[in-house]
Amino acid sequence: RRLAPYLWAHSERCAMAARQVAAAAGPEGGIEPFDAFLAGLLQNVGLIVSLRIMDQAAQGEAGLGSDVFLAQLARDTRRLCASIAREWKFPDTVAQALLEQGELRRGAAVSPLGRLLRMTDYLGKVRMLVEQGLLDEADASLFDGLPAEATACYAALTTNRDG
């Protein structure tokens, strides 16, 4: 119950930033801005649903599930997100990008929308930690290896901080 509003706020900010980055790239970027928005918005829906079910099952008990279970939860909820996208008849590109977020293998093929979603998710988390005073955005290592559009994406996340 306590985590869901933060996850949703993160998703909203990432959705708006992803849409802005995709729109700025234009048709040559190969990502429809609305698809980017939908993927960003849906990225945590599976986790929110799963946590809600866990809350109900725990009935107030602390510590539900083993460490292994919890480690696999985030990956598996990406499959749920993709299933929800398909059930709601969202574009295939959105479902595929959501599914790709659960792929942890190095070198796994990732679509342009999947890469954008991964970048906005990472930068959104960085932004939240900076706002909480837990990270210093002046630390250049936070942005090492990110594509050129990361700067615009991070700026969009900063602009969209109030929803």
N, C-alpha and C positions, 0 to 999 in steps of 0.2 A: 504493500500500500504506500509506503513512504518513498520507494524508489521509482515507481511508475511515473509520477509527474516530472521527475528529472529526466527520465528516459524520453518521455514525450517531448519535453522542451528541447532536449538535445536533437531529437529527430526533426522537429520543426525548423530549428536553426540550420541544420545540415541540409534540409530540403531547400530552403530559400537560398543558401549559399551555392548548392549544386546547380540550381536553376540559373542563378546569375552567372556562374562560370560557364555553363553550357551555352547560354545566350550570348555571352561575350565572345566565345569561340566561333559562333556562327555555324553555318552549314558545314564548313570545312572541318569542324571539330567532330562531326559525326554523331552528336548526341542531341536528341530533341530536349529542349529545356523542360517541357512538361514531364517527360519521362524521368528526367533527372530529379525533378521535384517529387514525383510519386515514389521513386526508389528511396530518396532520403527520408521521406515521411514514413515509409513502411519498414525501414531497416530495423527498428526495435519492437515492432508490433508482436512478433513471435515471442520475444523475451518478456514483454509485458503480460501477454496471455499466460505464459508458463509460470511467471512469478505469482500471478493472481491465483492460479490453480494450486501452486505450492502453499500460498497463504491459507487457502481454504483447507488443504490437507493437514497443515501443521497445527491448526486450531490453537494458535498462540504459543506453541512450543518453539524454542530457539534451536537453530541448527538442523535444518532439514536436508538430508542427503550427504553422501560422502564427498571427499575432496575430488575424487575422480568424476563423480556425477556432476558436480558443480563446474569442473573444468570443461566438460563436454557440453554443458548446457548452452553456452553461447553459440557454439558451432551448430548444434542441432536445432536451435531456434531459428537459424537462418533458413533451414529447410522449411520450417513452418511459415516463415515470412514469404518465401517463394510460393508455397502452396496457397496461401491467402491471396497473393497477387494473381495467381492463375484462376482461383475460384471467383475472384472479383472481376475477372476478364480484363486485367491490366495488360498492357503490351508485353509481348514475350521478352523484349529487351529488359524490362523492369524485373521480371521474375528471374531471368538469367543473372542479372547483376546482383540480386539479393542472394541467390544460391552461391555465387562466386565468393561472397564474403565469408562463407564457411570453409572455403578451401585454404588450408594452411600449408599445402605442399609448395616448396620453393619451385619456381619455374612453371607453375600451373597457368594455363591460358586464362587471361582475364580480359573481358571486353572493355572498350573505352568507358562505358557507363559504370562498369564494375570498378575500374581504376578510379574514376571520379568519386564514386560512393566511398571507396576505401579511404581516399584522401580526405574527403569532407568529414568522415567519421573520426579519423585520427586528429585532424586539425580542430574539430569541434571539441574533442576531449582535451586537447592541449589548451584550447581557449577557456574551457570551464576550470581547469586546474590553475591557469594563470589568474582568473577572476577570484579564485578562492585563496590566492597567495601561496599556492603549493609549487608552482613553477615560475621561472623567470623567462618571459618571452624574449629577453635579450640573449638567451642561451642559443647560439647558432646551431648547436648539435640537434636541437629539436626539429630543425628544418632541413638537415642534411639529406641529400638524395631525393628530395621532393622535386616534382616537375615545376617548370616556370610559372604555371598558373596557380601554384600554391600560395603565392603572395596575395593575389586577388581573392582567392578563396578564404584565406585567413582574415583579410580585411572585411569580406562579406559576413563572416561569422561574428566579427566584432560589431559590425553595424547592426546585425540582426539579433543582438543579445536580448532584446526585450520582446522577442517573439516575432 
